[in-house]
Amino acid sequence: MCGCASNETQTVETPATEGRDYLVSGMTCQPCATRVSTAVRAVSGVTDVTVDLTAGRITVAGTASDADVHAAVVGAGYQITNS
């Protein structure tokens, strides 16, 4: 027993973990896709990265901020063309 006198249900907000899409310019081949994916997977809070090379798009799941994902993509040598 936790010691609470209340039986009320409390809501705890957690960050969204659904995938967010980013268009990545310059990602034109499989080694590019691997480089971007590896960089983004290293970001704290990222739980999954899916790369659509044909569309030049990555989908990132987890709680990482857009700024952290953007920084990882730039650090890998590419640019995000939408945010």
Residue pairs with C-beta under 8 A, 6 or more apart in sequence:
14 63
15 45
15 63
16 63
17 47
17 61
17 62
17 63
18 61
19 48
19 50
19 59
19 60
19 61
20 59
20 60
20 61
20 66
20 69
21 57
21 58
21 59
21 82
22 57
22 58
22 59
22 60
22 69
22 70
22 73
22 80
22 82
22 83
23 55
23 56
23 57
23 80
23 81
23 82
24 36
24 56
24 57
24 58
24 73
24 78
24 79
24 80
24 81
25 56
25 78
25 79
25 80
25 81
26 32
26 77
26 78
26 79
27 33
27 36
27 51
27 53
27 56
27 58
27 78
28 53
28 56
29 53
30 53
32 53
32 78
33 51
33 53
35 76
35 77
35 78
36 51
36 58
36 73
36 76
36 78
37 49
37 51
37 58
38 76
39 72
39 73
39 75
39 76
40 46
40 49
40 58
40 60
40 69
40 72
40 73
40 76
41 49
42 72
43 64
43 68
43 69
43 72
44 64
44 68
45 62
45 63
45 64
45 65
45 68
46 60
46 61
46 62
46 64
46 69
47 61
47 62
47 63
48 60
48 61
48 62
49 58
49 59
49 60
49 61
50 58
50 59
51 57
51 58
52 58
52 59
58 73
60 69
66 83
69 80
70 80
70 83
73 79
73 80
74 80
